[in-house]
């Protein structure tokens, strides 16, 4: 697909007026914007629920539910949902809704949702699969032939296809995916250890960190914790923006998953569209996409920015 959002939109095009979708209550800002601001106008109904709690998810399902949209880990709060447990809830519903997992943050190297009960997996290939911040793309992976034929028809009809050069660049990136993901995670773990000692930080969020509420689930269904870290500044938005603007090696930018390290303040950037909603992000939250550079250089950069 031409982008991750083109892939996401195509999945939802399988639905009809009056159909219902349950999605996580902290989905990616672009997904929330598409669901809540665009597709609602075409007669689709959405409920944003806590997908980390299977019982809460079960209560959100209705007779009209056709899709359950699961993002794990989420962007940028890095909440982890138990894919197998969610799949059991979804499959026990009379409608047998389609379970879609956005696996962008974890990649197929760290997490394999189809093996855990998902029907479809969506990726923004712009991120880790491409891996070099030089391509835009999306993908849908499934295991049901009939579902695949429906999506292929919609992709052709809508026209959200990826160009040949972009496809080539993604294939190039995939060749080094395991090596890159291991290095992203190694660097991230060392940065988390550094952040633990910074008095300006109120909370550190990383799937494999001992303080993460779903660390057990993360370690059960993921190979490692990945390269994304979020932390919340004690003094709020101004402090978060100040840190993001002060880094020299971390580039202030919205994307993620490339070999270079990026920093952003979601409430002012990627998740601006969630302001005033139940999905609003803590204004003091900083998100790091940890690259594969020398980790000592990255830590030194964060140290000077924080101080």
N, C-alpha and C positions, 0 to 999 in steps of 0.2 A: 504494500500500500504506500501511497505518497507520504503518509505521516502516521504517527500513532493515533492521532485524533481521527484521521480518515478511516483507520481500522475500527476504532471505537464506534464511530458513527455508522459504519456499515453493519456492525453487529446489531445495533438498535433498529436498523431499517427492516429487520425481519419481523418487527412488531406492527400492530395495527392500533388504530384509535381505540382508547379505552383499556389497553393493556397496561399492566403494572410492573414496575421494576423496583427491586430492593437493592440499594447500594450502601456502601460503607459511609459512616458519618464523618469521615475525614479523607475522602477521596481527593485525588489530584485536582487542583483548581480548575484546570481546563476541562476535565471530565464533569465536574460539578456545573460549570458554566454551560456545557453542551446539554446536560440533562435538565437542569433547572431553568435556564434562561431561554433555551432554544426548543428542545424537544417537547417540553410541556405545552408549548403553543400549538403543537400538532396532535394533541390529544392523548399523549402518554402521561401516565401517573407515576410519580417517584416517591419512595420512602427512603430516607437516609437513616440507617440503623447502626447500632454497635455490633459489627460483625465479629468482634473478638469474643462475644458472648452468644453462643449458639441458641440459647433459650430466648434471648432478646430478638435474634434474627427470626426464629420460628414464629414469634408473635407478630412480626411485621409482614409475614406472608399472607396473601389474600387469595380468594378464588380467581382473581384476575392476574396474579403474578405469573409472568412468563420468563423473566430473567432475574437472576441474582448476580450482582456485579461485586466481585471481591477484589480488593487491592491489598496485597501483603508482601513485604512490609509497605505501609502507607507512606504517602508523600505529603508533608515532611515530618509527620509525627512518629513514623516508623513503628506504628502499631502492627502487631503480628496476629493474624487469625489462623486458627487450626483448620487447614483446608479439608482434611479428612472428616473432621467433626461437622463442618459446614456442609460438606457433600452429603453426609448422612441425613441431616435435617432437610436439605433440599430434595433429596430423592424420596424421602418419606412423605412429601407433600403430594396430594392427589394430582396436581397439575404437572408434576415432574418438570419444574422450571429448568431452564438451561443455566448451568453454573459457569460463569465466565471469571477467570482470574487474570488480573493485570499483573504480569510477572516482570515488569520492567526493571524494578530495583534489584530483584534477586537474580535474574537471567536464568536460562536453562541449566547453567553450570552449578548454580547454588540451590535451585529449587525446581522440582518437576511436578507441576500441579496435575497433569493428566494422570499420573501414576497414583495421585492421592484422591481422585474422584472428580476432577473438573471435566467439563465437556469441551470448553474452549479456553485457550490461553491467548492473551493479547500482549504484544510488546510494542513499545516505542523503540524502533531500531536506531533512532537518532542517538540514543544513550549508549549503554554498554555494548550492545551487539555491534554497532558501528565502531564505537570506542575511540574515535579520533576527532570528534567535533567537526566533521567535514561532510556530513551526509544527513538527510532527513528521510525517515522511513518508518513504516509500521508493518506489523505482521499479525496474522491470526493463525493459530495452530489448533487442530482438532483431531478427533479420532473417529468421527461418524461421517460416512460418505455422503449421506443425504444432506446433512447440515453443511458439509463442505461445498456441495453443489449449489445450495441456496446462496451461500456467501459469495461463491465465484460469479454467480449470475448477477448479484447485487453489485459486486465490485466492477464488473464490466458495464453494467447499466449506469452506475453513478459516475464512473470514470476516475476513481481515486487510486489509480495505479502508479507504481513506482517506475521511474525511468531506468534505462539499462545501465547508465553510468553509476547511478545511486545503488542499484542492485549489486553491481561489481564491487563498489566500495564496502558494502555491508558484508559480502562474502569474504573480502580481504580481512575485515575486522574480526569476523568469527574465528578465523584461523588462530588468532592469539588470545581468544577469550579466556581460556582457563588460566593462562599465565598472568594475564592482566588482573583477573578477578582475585587471584591469590595475593598479588602484590597490593591491590587496593585494600584488601582486608588486613593484611599485615601492617600497612601504614596506618589504617584507621584504628586498629587496636592500640598502637603506640600513642597515637594522638589522644585517644580516649583516656589512657593512663596519665597523660600530661594534663588534660583538662580537669581531671579529678582534683587537682591541687590548686585550681585557680579560684580564689575567693570571690571573684566577680560573677561567677556562674552559679545559678540557682539549681539547675537540673541538666543532666547529660542524658541523651536518649540514643541508645545504640542496641540493636537486637540481641547481641551476645554479652551485653554488660550485665553484671549481677543484679543491678537495680531495676532492670527492665521487667515490667509485670508479666510479659509472656516469654521470658528467656528460655524456659523449658521447652515450649512449643517451637521457638525459633531453632534451638539446637537439635530438635527432633526432625524438623523438615527442611533445614537449610544446611549446606556444607560448611559455610562460615558466615560471619556477620555482615559481609559486604563492605562497600566503601562509602556509605552514607552515614553521616553523624549529624544530629541536631543538638543544640544546647540553648538554654534560656538564660539570658542575662538578668541579674537581680534588678538592675535599674531600668529595665524596659526597652522600649523602641529606640530611644535616642542612643543608648549605650550599644544596642545591637547594630544600628546603622554606623556608628562611629567605628566599631571593630571592623565591619565589612569594608568600609572605605579606607581603612588604615593598612590593610594587608598589601604585601608587595608580590609575593609568589602566588597566593590565592587570587584568582581573577574574580572581580565582582561581576557575576553573570548568572542568568537564569537556568541554563541547561545543566546537564550532569552526565556522568558516566564516561567522560573522556580521559585520556592519559594525563591531562593537566588538571590541577586542583582548582575548584571553583568555590566561591562563597556567596551567599545571598541572604536577604531578610525576607522570608515568604510573605509576611503581612503587607509588605510594601511592594512586592514584586509578583511572584508566581501565583499567590493566593489572594491578590487584591480583590478578585471577584467574589470572594466569600465574606467580605466585610458586611457586618450587619446581619449575617445569617447564623444559624446554629453551627456552621462549619468554620466560623471565624477563628483565625490562628492567633496565638499569643503574640502580641507585637514585639516582645523581646526575644523571640526565637530566631536563632541563626542556623542556617543549614549549610553543611560542608559536603561537597563532593570531593572526596579525597583521591588524588591522582596517584601516579606511580613514581613521582620524583623522590629524591633523597628525603627520607622522613625527618632527619635532623634539621634540614633546611625548612621543612614545613612547620615543624614545632617552633623553631626560632622565629618564623614569620608570625605565627599566632601569638607567641609570647610578646613580641614587640607591639602587635596590634592591640592586645588586651591591656597593655600597660602604657 
